[in-house]
């Protein structure tokens, strides 16, 4: 009589890392947040030169808050994007549009850096929908347009805001 030992490998739940567009959005968000918070641009303070005022604009506390907003945004967008990629390509395109519109709405609180993070996630989902369908579904194309406009607005607000 032979005995067979059956052992199953432990199941591990992998967490999806944020995709490249989301990470690019986070980088843009961090740059915009730092410029918006600490850099004195000629457009903000009238004709003059560029300058940096770290201590007068919140210092380390403001920097920690900005980085925390962006980090939480990257984690949430990474989770949402991973779930959206598991859906059908048409639904992924719609979710890309939802993320892009949320990014556009968060321009109202542009100093958080969230617009660029959400726009990056929307871009990643739109490109994923295109890759899986072989074309850009209408919601994915609209998401790309809204995402580009959102990032442009965030950059402009960081420099001129």
Order of alpha helices (4+ residues) and beta strands (2+ residues): alpha-beta-beta-alpha-alpha-alpha-alpha
